[in-house]
Amino acid sequence: MRGITKRFPGVVALQDVSLHLSRGEVLALAGENGAGKSTLMKVLGGAYPPDAGEIHVDGAPVRLSNVRDARRAGIALIHQELMLAPNLDVAGNIFLGNEGASALWGPLRRSRMRERAAPLLARVGLAHPPQTPLSGLTVAERQMVEIAKALSQQARIIVMDEPTSSLTGGESERLFQIIHQLRAEGLGIVYISHRMEEVLALADRVMVLRDGRHAGGLDRAEATHERIVALMVGRELQSHYFPERPSAPTGDVVLSVDGLLVAGAPAPVSFEVRRGEILGFAGLVGSGRTELMEAVFGARPALGGSMRVEGRVFRPQHPRDAIREGVYLAPEDRKRHGLVLPMSVAANVSLPGLRRYARFGFLDRRRERKVAAAEVARFKVKTPSLERPVVNLSGGNQQKVVLGKWLALAPRVLILDEPTRGIDVGAKAEIYRHMAELAAQGLAILMISSEMEEVLGMSDRVVVMHERRVRGIVPRAGLTAERVAALMTGQAEAAAV
């Protein structure tokens, strides 16, 4: 890709960006949210025509007017949000949009489609038969289907955008094995990830974008966490971006949960969080952390137990009951549960508290824009205007809007479910700083995180869950990765804490 420029109304997304990829190479593409990574890859994938620049494949210029042109050129994109049809079987998804590849001079033949899918599934190590409904597969297995789909199209260039964001450690390792195998077969792979340990382990080269421009590149031997981050944000981030915080809070209890029982859990759960405390929740996927927080928020029924907010009985039957008490949840899946994507930034910020913006029965647009502007400034949301639909923002900026809409309502308790999922290191540093400031102001924060570093760096205490049980609550003084890992994998009992 040579001199690629792409403009949208009010913003230059890419300015004179060049990229090269060799056969049998893994190129990591790094950059903050909004740096232009996804836009550059959508140009490569034929979704966006460039305003300037050229694309060459095997030394010859190609014109990629649409996704089909990119597919013919051997280019396949695997998006963070997988582009599959859950109502079809595995074979149907592999040949979706390319059904002619399995037809013989006539109508589509499902038997031939499944026959051709079988070796592709074996190639990516997926043991399910081709006729398996996609709806029965895990996220990791669906990702293998996406890779098989790319291979069915004779792809020579595969772009993977945040492929491990929803995978467990073991599933990620399996994906890495597939990547090594594809590299050995001569495919070129562009790997986009905010997880520096993955970039350093997989990449032959690292290319960094900043503000839509090429910020620099590093060979494998030169690449370090610190050098990549410095290129991404234009400065060094001190102490790996975790702010200094005082010793364990001694404020009053804000939320107390006593014997809360959620459907599917084998035992009730009890905990409390104090004013100014960040209470972390650690556990493997399926440990029940999200379900527990949804019950606290009123989004899931509680089968037993009691809760209190600042000493008052708290029995939320619906999220609006929790909102009235100042208990808010920023969900893990921001696109499905945290935002209304076609609506503007300002409308999303005001949505949970519309009554606060009402005047004589009408929405006070001026006040709505004033509050939204304050939250955009607080989180440094990259948007050309407050009227921009949030669907057009990067993932990290969408997450900032989710946080901003709740903070605009001055919460008593803020539940953050994977608050930095899919967010770059610079944005993480900002969110951690805001969390520390909010805690210092007396806000009680419950934080679910699958990143051990985040759990250790931000929590005052950690509730560790395993198989929907609380295995232990570890204070900061005894907080180590080994101790948390032993509890979250069931190797240690609660009595050991």
Beta strands, then each sheet from edge to edge (+ up, - down):
strand 1: 2-8
strand 2: 11-17
strand 3: 26-30
strand 4: 52-57
strand 5: 60-62
strand 6: 75-78
strand 7: 157-161
strand 8: 188-192
strand 9: 205-210
strand 10: 213-219
strand 11: 253-262
strand 12: 269-274
strand 13: 278-282
strand 14: 302-309
strand 15: 312-313
strand 16: 327-330
strand 17: 358-359
strand 18: 362-363
strand 19: 413-417
strand 20: 444-448
strand 21: 461-466
strand 22: 469-475
sheet 1: 2+ 1- 4+ 5-
sheet 2: 6+ 7+ 8+ 3+ 9+ 10-
sheet 3: 12+ 11- 14+ 15-
sheet 4: 16+ 19+ 20+ 13+ 21+ 22-
sheet 5: 17+ 18-
end
